[in-house]
Amino acid sequence: MVIDFHCFLKCIIFLVPRVTILADSGTEQLEFIALSQRTGDPKYQKKVYSSYAYILIKTFPADGLLPIYINPHRGTSSYSTITFGAMGDSFYEYLLKVWIQGNKTAAVKHYSREMWETSMKGLLSLVRRTTPSSFTYICEKNGDSLHDKMDELACFAPGMIALGSLGYGPEESQKFLSLAEELAWTCYNFYQSTPTKLAGENYFFHSGQDMSVGTSWNILRPETVESLFYLWRLTGNKTYKSGVGTYFKHLKRTPA
């Protein structure tokens, strides 16, 4: 058997990850910590924390916003989009959930709750409102440029923000809860804006024209329903529960 080593080396170089996806790093935190909790073996948590500390904590930006690609060898950010949508979402969500998973103790606060609060300050810098209907949305960012686009995936954010609002003092808590409710209303209207009442993958926002669907297929993402559920549980407002019911009503009416 003859081995083409030139081809072999090219394949190896291709397979070695040159970037780490930001969302994956958050997911791995939650999963590996859970694995240690379930097995009683701390090695999983130690392993993921050591890489997390090296790659992210040492290079964590002042605004808490990281691009979706991270160099896994140096821990530095690669020039790429900053988004709460695809490939960024879980990182921010699981900063908060690692804190909850760790029973909100001081041992996990620095690399979970405190980093999450920093990221929420950054999120506020991306928040914009449409005209004429004043829908609140989260921009994407490339370099110094903001793009008036929001993924349906980013509709996890209202639930996350509402859940995280419980860890603030009264004034900040109300501010973030109000933001969560505004974002949830926008996400609900992602669905209401289409003939089938099912949302597209992403939306673009235009001055004087509110929003328009971008990628128009629906792949049954749960983020908006999840956020409505959180808000119903946290506020007791049955409007959010009704919104979930409305979603499933229209979903059942859609031909398979």
Order of alpha helices (4+ residues) and beta strands (2+ residues): alpha-beta-alpha-alpha-beta-alpha-alpha-alpha-beta-beta-beta-beta-beta-alpha-alpha-beta-beta-alpha-alpha
